[in-house]
């Protein structure tokens, strides 16, 4: 039952503008991630004591509905990130069933999850931000400590099922791991799969 679903969160960040898609958004960041990236921006999501709170979908709705007016006026909504939000697809689906249907749902994801998790919510999502690290399997594994076969398979499924235009692929330049040439090769491979929206940026290492 919906009331029995809970998820651990590391943060709820309100009033984000143009950061996670159109309009004003609230970022809901989950605890837990399948990767172990060296330059992880949210290392709290991997720490045993990193859980800020644990909520049900209904409790989360009560926290975020305060910004309904902003969401409706700007075409915004909720962005699920983390950590890896798609590890909690059952929670996201339950939340979507009770939220204002006019809110937009955005995912910030590595896509390194079972395909079933994606299928469960794909029809509910208006925008996907996918951080693929690098399409080269050796670079990906060296940086994220996991293979990217599942990522590639999931990208293929999204493209084959009409979701490519909703996907923005994040192509980072990762110090000591990949080069501009590697990144260009990743983009070419993704374009051949049917993706056209890319966000190129450099990881800033402090």
C-alpha positions in Angstrom: 0.0 0.0 0.0 1.1 3.6 -0.7 1.1 4.5 3.0 3.7 1.7 3.7 6.2 3.0 1.1 8.9 5.2 2.6 12.1 6.5 1.1 15.3 8.0 2.7 16.1 11.5 1.6 19.2 13.6 1.9 17.5 17.0 1.1 14.6 18.9 -0.3 15.7 22.1 -2.0 13.0 24.6 -3.0 12.8 27.4 -5.5 15.3 26.2 -8.0 15.0 28.2 -11.3 16.2 26.8 -14.7 18.5 24.3 -12.9 16.3 21.2 -13.3 14.3 22.0 -16.4 11.6 24.7 -17.0 10.1 26.8 -14.3 10.5 26.7 -10.6 11.3 23.3 -9.3 11.8 21.6 -6.0 14.7 19.0 -5.9 14.0 15.9 -3.9 17.3 14.1 -3.3 17.2 10.4 -2.4 19.8 8.6 -0.3 21.6 5.7 -2.1 23.4 5.2 -5.4 24.8 2.3 -7.3 27.9 4.2 -8.3 31.0 5.2 -6.4 32.2 8.2 -8.5 35.5 9.7 -7.3 34.2 13.3 -7.7 30.7 12.6 -6.3 28.9 15.9 -5.6 26.6 14.4 -3.0 28.7 12.0 -1.1 26.1 12.2 1.7 23.9 9.9 -0.3 26.4 7.1 0.3 27.0 7.6 4.0 25.2 5.5 6.5 24.5 8.6 8.6 23.6 10.7 5.5 19.9 10.2 5.7 18.2 13.5 6.5 14.7 12.1 6.9 12.5 9.2 5.7 9.1 10.1 4.2 6.0 8.4 2.7 4.7 9.8 -0.7 1.9 11.5 1.2 4.3 13.2 3.7 6.5 14.4 0.8 3.5 15.9 -0.9 2.6 17.7 2.3 6.2 19.2 2.3 6.2 20.3 -1.4 2.6 21.4 -2.1 3.4 24.8 -0.5 5.0 25.8 -3.9 2.0 24.7 -6.0 1.4 28.3 -7.1 5.0 28.7 -8.3 4.9 25.4 -10.2 1.7 26.2 -11.9 2.7 29.8 -12.8 6.1 28.8 -14.3 5.5 25.3 -15.7 7.7 23.8 -13.0 7.4 20.9 -10.6 9.4 18.2 -8.9 12.8 17.0 -9.8 13.9 13.7 -8.3 17.7 13.3 -7.9 20.1 12.0 -5.4 21.8 9.7 -5.2 19.9 7.7 -7.7 16.1 8.3 -7.8 15.3 5.4 -10.0 16.2 3.0 -7.1 13.0 4.4 -5.7 10.7 4.1 -8.7 7.9 2.6 -6.6 7.9 5.7 -4.3 8.0 8.1 -7.3 5.1 6.3 -8.9 3.1 6.5 -5.7 3.9 10.2 -5.3 2.9 10.9 -8.9 -0.6 9.4 -8.2 -1.3 12.0 -5.5 0.5 15.1 -6.8 -1.1 17.9 -8.9 -1.1 16.3 -12.4 -0.1 19.7 -13.8 3.3 19.6 -12.1 6.2 18.4 -14.3 8.3 15.5 -13.2 12.0 15.5 -13.9 14.6 12.8 -13.2 18.3 13.4 -12.6 19.7 9.9 -13.1 22.7 7.8 -14.0 20.2 5.2 -15.6 22.3 2.5 -14.0 19.3 0.7 -12.7 17.2 -2.3 -13.8 15.0 -1.5 -16.8 11.9 -2.4 -14.9 12.5 0.7 -12.7 12.4 2.9 -15.7 9.4 1.3 -17.3 7.5 1.8 -14.1 7.6 5.6 -14.4 8.6 6.5 -17.9 5.1 7.6 -18.9 5.0 10.0 -16.0 8.3 11.8 -16.6 8.4 15.0 -18.7 12.2 15.4 -18.7 15.2 13.2 -18.0 18.7 14.5 -17.2 21.1 11.6 -17.7 24.7 11.8 -16.5 26.3 9.1 -18.6 29.9 9.9 -17.4 31.4 8.5 -20.5 30.1 5.9 -23.0 33.5 4.2 -23.1 33.0 1.2 -20.8 36.6 1.3 -19.5 36.4 5.0 -18.6 33.0 4.6 -17.0 34.1 1.7 -14.8 37.3 3.4 -13.8 35.4 6.4 -12.7 32.2 5.0 -11.3 33.4 1.6 -10.2 30.6 -0.1 -12.1 30.0 -1.3 -15.7 27.7 0.8 -18.0 26.0 -2.0 -20.0 22.8 -1.4 -18.2 23.0 2.4 -18.9 23.4 1.7 -22.6 20.6 -0.8 -22.7 18.3 1.7 -20.9 19.2 4.5 -23.2 18.3 2.2 -26.2 15.0 1.5 -24.6 14.2 5.2 -24.0 15.1 6.0 -27.6 13.1 3.0 -29.0 10.0 4.0 -27.0 9.7 7.6 -28.0 11.4 9.3 -25.1 14.6 10.6 -26.8 13.3 14.1 -27.2 12.7 14.3 -23.4 16.3 13.3 -22.6 19.1 15.7 -22.0 22.4 13.9 -21.9 25.1 15.3 -19.6 28.5 14.9 -21.1 31.1 15.8 -18.5 34.8 16.3 -19.0 36.2 14.4 -16.1 39.8 15.4 -15.0 42.2 12.5 -15.2 39.6 10.2 -16.7 38.4 11.4 -20.2 39.3 13.9 -22.9 37.4 16.1 -25.3 37.9 13.4 -27.9 36.4 10.8 -25.6 33.4 13.1 -25.0 33.0 13.7 -28.7 33.0 10.0 -29.3 30.3 9.6 -26.6 28.2 12.2 -28.3 28.5 10.6 -31.7 27.5 7.2 -30.3 24.5 8.8 -28.6 23.4 10.7 -31.7 23.4 7.4 -33.6 21.0 6.1 -30.9 18.7 9.0 -31.6 19.5 11.5 -28.9 19.9 15.2 -29.9 20.0 17.2 -26.6 23.4 17.5 -24.9 24.8 19.4 -21.9 28.6 19.6 -22.0 30.4 20.8 -19.0 33.6 20.3 -17.0 33.8 18.7 -13.5 35.4 21.2 -11.2 37.6 19.3 -8.7 38.4 21.0 -5.4 
